[in-house]
């Protein structure tokens, strides 16, 4: 099969990813499980041919970088591509993205998320492990803004994933490595480009985090992702990037500009077909602002429970709701929860 046929087959079967690795057959990920696409193991030449087809003119970059990130449309599907060398061979990990940005209300997110597109300034973080749906959530939020507000949106992505069709907004999508050298460089330049709303693909270094907070403090609405499993962990991850002597000042800044943290995971549905989002939402109330300033991250969970009427929800309470609605199994909920003893009390 050529690369177009592989993507077409995976997409028709509802797969999320395709993996091409020397010595084993091509595989796709369906409902979280890896499935063979054929019986024939890939040879070295086959892997190289796939890589050349995917990378095009950028193929030589792999020889000195060791890996390459890009996104392109293949067989009518938007695909995020990572090519990398391992043990002297080349491999490919391909994420199949939806061509159509989903409606925000169709994603099953906490009700407070519907308000995110109306907020005017501050930082909103979307966190979770790789493949948890962060990019899709952010695309749906930005597209809602695109259809409801007259603003200038600039995104910094590595690579550009979803493509927006400007409606009421001006939208500029900049790709790391192609349109700008780094998140830090791109973000510094963005502040001179008259943005209203900024999307940062990942807040991964001190300079990017610092500039993002400055942007939020000067009246911009900033969306960004982090790889953390809980909303409170996002606070520690950001603060921990800075040297100890600067951390009190960063906590103070973060307490004033952070508006909400959404932490999500995708879980297999009870019938084994398809996946459903489980989300933790932490709205930054006055109580949580104080806890951020004081460095009392462990106490944020109880503040989230008491702040439920303001839109916060813990992951475990979200799992209980999904159990009650019979969308996930007890086993799946127990694997995904943080307090197994608490969750075992609930059977529906």
KEVEX-362902 format. One line per field, with one value per residue (C-alpha): x, y, z; residue in one letter. Coordinates in Angstrom, 1 decimal, decimal comma, m for minus. Layout:
# KEVEX-362902
xx: [X  ...]
yy: [Y  ...]
zz: [Z  ...]
code: [A  ...]
This chain:
# KEVEX-362902
xx: [0,0  1,2  0,9  m2,4  m3,9  m2,7  m4,2  m7,4  m7,8  m7,0  m9,4  m12,3  m11,8  m11,9  m8,3  m6,5  m2,9  m0,7  2,7  5,3  8,3  11,0  10,5  6,8  3,6  2,1  m0,3  m3,1  m4,5  m8,2  m10,0  m6,6  m5,3  m2,7  m4,0  m2,0  m3,0  m1,4  0,7  3,8  6,6  8,1  11,5  14,2  13,5  9,7  10,2  12,6  10,1  7,3  9,5  10,5  6,9  5,8  8,7  9,1  11,7  12,4  13,6  17,3  16,5  16,1  19,7  21,1  18,2  17,2  13,5  11,1  7,6  5,2  1,5  m0,1  m3,3  m3,1  m6,0  m8,2  m7,3  m5,2  m2,3  0,3  3,5  6,6  9,5  12,4  15,4  15,9  18,5  19,6  16,1  13,5  10,0  6,9  4,1  1,1  m1,9  m5,1  m6,8  m10,4  m10,8  m13,6  m13,2  m15,9  m18,5  m17,5  m20,7  m20,2  m17,1  m18,7  m16,6  m17,5  m20,1  m17,7  m15,7  m18,6  m17,7  m14,0  m14,6  m16,3  m13,4  m11,4  m8,0  m5,8  m4,3  m6,4  m4,4  m5,4  m3,4  m3,2  m1,0  m0,2  m3,4  m5,8  m7,6  m6,0  m5,5  m9,1  m10,5  m8,4  m9,4  m13,1  m12,7  m10,8  m13,3  m16,1  m14,3  m13,8  m17,6  m18,7  m16,1  m14,2  m10,6  m7,1  m6,0  m2,4  m1,4  2,1  2,1  4,6  3,3  0,1  m2,6  m6,2  m6,6  m9,1  m11,2  m11,4  m15,0  m15,3  m11,7  m8,3  m6,4  m2,6  m1,2  2,6  4,6  7,7  10,7  9,1  7,6  9,6  12,6  11,1  8,1  10,0  11,0  7,6  5,8  8,1  7,3  3,5  3,3  4,3  1,6  m1,5  m3,1  m6,2  m6,0  m2,8  m2,6  0,8  1,1  3,1  4,5  7,8  10,5  11,1  11,1  7,8  6,1  7,3  6,2  2,8  2,2  3,2  0,8  m2,0  m1,2  m1,3  m4,9  m4,5  m6,4  m3,8  m4,4  m1,7  m1,1  1,0  1,7  0,4  m2,2  m4,1  m5,1  m3,1  0,0  0,0  0,8  3,8  5,0  5,0  6,5  9,1  10,6  11,9  14,9  13,9  14,6  12,1  9,3  7,4  7,2  6,0  3,4  2,1  2,0  0,3  m2,3  m3,3  m3,3  m4,4  m8,1  m8,7  m7,0  m8,8  m7,1  m8,4  m8,0  m9,7  m11,2  m12,6  m16,4  m18,2  m19,1  m15,4  m16,1  m15,0  m13,7  m15,1  m13,5  m13,0  m12,2  m11,1  m11,8  m10,2  m11,6  m9,2  m11,4  m10,1  m9,4  m7,3  m5,5  m4,4  m3,3  m1,2  0,5  1,2  2,4  m0,3  m1,0  m2,3  m5,1  m6,4  m8,5  m10,7  m11,0  m12,1  m14,8  m16,1  m15,9  m18,2  m20,9  m18,3  m17,6  m14,8  m15,0  m12,5  m11,5  m13,0  m16,4  m16,3  m15,6  m18,6  m20,8  m19,6  m20,2  m23,7  m24,4  m23,1  m20,5  m17,5  m16,9  m16,0  m12,6  m11,9  m12,9  m10,7  m7,7  m8,3  m9,1  m6,8  m8,7  m9,7  m11,2  m13,5  m14,5  m15,2  m18,1  m20,0  m21,5  m24,2]
yy: [0,0  3,5  6,2  7,5  4,1  3,6  6,9  6,2  2,7  4,0  6,9  4,7  2,4  5,3  5,0  7,8  7,0  5,1  3,7  2,6  0,8  m1,4  m5,1  m5,2  m4,6  m1,2  m0,6  1,8  2,7  2,0  2,8  2,9  m0,5  m1,1  m3,2  m4,7  m3,2  m6,1  m9,2  m8,0  m6,6  m3,3  m3,4  m0,7  0,5  0,6  2,8  5,1  5,4  6,3  8,9  10,5  10,6  12,2  14,7  15,8  18,6  18,4  14,8  15,7  17,5  14,2  13,2  16,0  16,5  12,9  13,7  15,9  17,3  18,5  18,3  17,9  16,8  13,1  11,3  14,1  13,9  16,3  14,4  15,4  13,6  12,8  11,1  9,8  7,6  4,6  1,8  2,9  2,8  5,4  5,3  7,3  8,2  9,7  11,3  11,6  14,9  15,7  17,7  19,5  21,4  20,0  22,2  23,0  21,7  18,3  17,4  16,6  19,1  20,7  23,5  26,2  25,6  27,1  30,4  30,3  31,9  34,9  35,7  38,8  38,3  36,0  32,6  29,4  26,1  22,8  19,9  16,2  13,5  13,0  12,0  13,3  15,7  19,0  20,2  19,4  21,2  24,3  24,3  24,1  27,0  29,2  28,4  29,4  32,8  32,9  32,7  35,0  37,8  40,3  39,7  39,0  35,4  34,3  30,7  29,3  25,6  22,8  21,8  23,6  21,0  22,2  24,8  27,6  29,4  33,0  34,2  37,2  37,0  37,5  34,3  33,9  30,4  30,3  27,1  26,6  25,8  27,1  30,6  31,3  29,6  28,9  29,4  32,1  34,0  33,7  34,9  37,9  38,9  38,3  41,1  43,5  42,1  43,5  40,3  39,9  36,2  34,0  30,2  28,7  25,1  24,3  26,3  24,4  26,9  29,8  32,5  31,3  31,1  34,5  36,2  34,4  35,8  39,3  39,0  38,0  40,9  43,4  42,5  39,5  36,2  33,4  29,7  27,2  23,5  21,6  17,9  17,4  15,0  17,2  20,9  21,7  20,0  22,6  25,3  23,4  22,7  26,4  27,6  24,8  26,1  29,2  29,4  29,2  32,9  33,9  31,5  33,7  36,5  34,0  32,6  36,2  36,8  33,5  34,2  37,4  36,2  32,5  32,1  28,4  25,0  22,2  18,8  16,0  12,3  10,2  7,0  3,9  3,8  1,1  m0,8  m0,8  1,4  5,0  7,2  9,8  12,8  12,9  16,4  18,2  21,9  24,3  27,9  30,3  31,7  34,0  31,0  29,3  32,6  32,6  29,0  29,7  32,7  30,6  27,5  25,3  23,1  20,1  22,2  23,1  19,9  20,8  24,4  22,9  20,8  23,9  25,9  23,6  26,3  28,5  25,8  23,7  19,9  17,2  14,4  11,8  13,6  13,7  9,9  9,3  11,3  9,2  6,0  7,2  7,9  4,4  5,9  4,1  0,9  0,7  m0,8  2,2  4,7  3,0  3,1  6,8  8,1  9,6  8,2  4,5  4,2  7,1  5,8  2,3  3,6  4,3  1,5  2,3]
zz: [0,0  m0,7  1,9  0,5  0,7  4,3  5,5  3,6  5,1  8,6  8,3  6,9  9,9  12,4  13,5  15,2  14,4  11,9  12,8  10,3  11,8  10,2  10,7  11,7  9,6  9,4  12,3  13,2  16,6  17,0  20,3  22,0  20,6  17,9  15,0  12,1  8,7  6,8  7,4  5,6  7,7  6,5  5,0  5,3  1,7  2,3  5,4  3,5  0,6  3,0  4,7  1,4  0,3  3,6  4,0  0,4  0,1  3,9  3,8  4,1  7,4  9,1  8,5  10,7  13,1  13,7  13,4  11,6  12,5  9,8  8,9  5,5  3,7  2,5  0,8  1,9  5,6  7,6  9,1  11,7  10,9  13,0  11,2  13,3  13,1  15,5  15,5  12,1  10,6  9,9  11,5  11,1  13,6  11,8  13,7  11,6  12,4  11,7  8,5  10,1  13,4  15,7  17,4  20,9  22,4  20,7  22,6  26,0  27,9  31,3  30,9  31,9  28,7  26,7  28,4  27,4  23,9  25,6  27,9  27,0  28,6  30,8  30,3  29,7  29,9  28,3  29,7  29,3  28,0  24,3  22,4  25,0  22,6  23,6  20,0  19,1  22,2  21,5  17,8  18,7  21,2  18,6  15,9  18,1  18,6  14,8  14,2  17,1  17,6  15,4  16,6  15,4  16,3  15,9  16,6  17,2  16,4  15,9  13,4  12,3  12,7  12,2  9,4  10,1  7,6  8,7  9,3  11,6  12,7  11,1  11,7  11,2  11,8  12,3  12,2  14,4  12,2  9,1  9,9  13,0  14,7  18,1  20,4  22,3  19,2  17,6  20,8  21,2  17,6  18,1  20,7  17,9  15,5  17,2  18,3  20,5  21,0  21,0  20,8  22,0  20,9  24,0  26,9  27,2  28,4  30,7  28,0  26,4  29,8  30,8  27,5  27,7  31,1  30,0  27,0  29,4  31,7  28,9  27,9  25,5  25,7  25,7  25,2  25,7  26,3  28,9  29,4  33,0  34,2  36,6  36,7  39,9  38,5  35,8  38,4  39,7  36,2  35,2  38,5  38,5  35,2  37,0  39,5  43,1  43,8  41,1  42,0  44,5  41,9  39,2  41,6  42,1  38,3  37,6  40,3  38,5  34,9  35,0  34,4  34,1  33,6  31,7  32,1  29,9  29,0  26,3  27,6  25,8  25,8  27,7  24,5  23,4  20,3  20,2  23,0  25,4  27,0  30,8  32,0  35,1  35,1  37,6  37,5  39,2  42,0  44,8  47,0  44,2  43,5  47,2  47,0  43,9  45,6  48,7  46,8  48,4  45,3  47,3  48,8  45,3  45,0  48,0  46,6  43,3  45,1  46,9  43,7  41,8  41,5  39,6  37,1  38,6  38,5  39,6  37,4  39,8  39,9  36,1  36,0  38,4  36,0  33,0  35,0  35,9  32,2  31,4  29,0  30,6  32,5  36,2  35,2  32,9  35,6  38,2  35,8  35,1  38,6  41,3  44,3  43,8  47,3  46,6  43,2  44,3  46,4  43,1  41,0  38,5]
code: [X  X  X  X  X  X  X  X  X  X  X  X  X  X  X  X  X  X  X  X  X  X  X  X  X  X  X  X  X  X  X  X  X  X  X  X  X  X  X  X  X  X  X  X  X  X  X  X  X  X  X  X  X  X  X  X  X  X  X  X  X  X  X  X  X  X  X  X  X  X  X  X  X  X  X  X  X  X  X  X  X  X  X  X  X  X  X  X  X  X  X  X  X  X  X  X  X  X  X  X  X  X  X  X  X  X  X  X  X  X  X  X  X  X  X  X  X  X  X  X  X  X  X  X  X  X  X  X  X  X  X  X  X  X  X  X  X  X  X  X  X  X  X  X  X  X  X  X  X  X  X  X  X  X  X  X  X  X  X  X  X  X  X  X  X  X  X  X  X  X  X  X  X  X  X  X  X  X  X  X  X  X  X  X  X  X  X  X  X  X  X  X  X  X  X  X  X  X  X  X  X  X  X  X  X  X  X  X  X  X  X  X  X  X  X  X  X  X  X  X  X  X  X  X  X  X  X  X  X  X  X  X  X  X  X  X  X  X  X  X  X  X  X  X  X  X  X  X  X  X  X  X  X  X  X  X  X  X  X  X  X  X  X  X  X  X  X  X  X  X  X  X  X  X  X  X  X  X  X  X  X  X  X  X  X  X  X  X  X  X  X  X  X  X  X  X  X  X  X  X  X  X  X  X  X  X  X  X  X  X  X  X  X  X  X  X  X  X  X  X  X  X  X  X  X  X  X  X  X  X  X  X  X  X  X  X  X  X  X  X  X  X  X  X  X  X  X  X]
